[in-house]
Amino acid sequence: MGGGQLQQVWQNQNAGTSPLAADGLLFAYDAVNGGLRVYQADTGTQVANLACGGGHWNSPIVVDGRIALPEGNANDHLTSGVLDIWRLP
């Protein structure tokens, strides 16, 4: 923040859903190409690209050193699916 207003710190051209920040990291899911990109929140340096399938506005969940991300599109009305879970080192 500068002068009581938010200031842009970094940006990139990668696709992604609404980002989630946790533990100094920023998580953005690329719903079109699949993949969960992980960035250093303060610098924008990409530290990982976690492989996963595509979806539709899926949001990552970060809790207790784990990252969970559902795959797929709820609009398909499927009765089964895939839940990716990763553990932070």
Summary of the structure (lengths in Angstrom):
residues: 89
radius of gyration: 14.3
end to end distance: 30.4
largest distance: 50.8
contacts: 209
relative contact order: 0.19
helix: 3%
strand: 39%
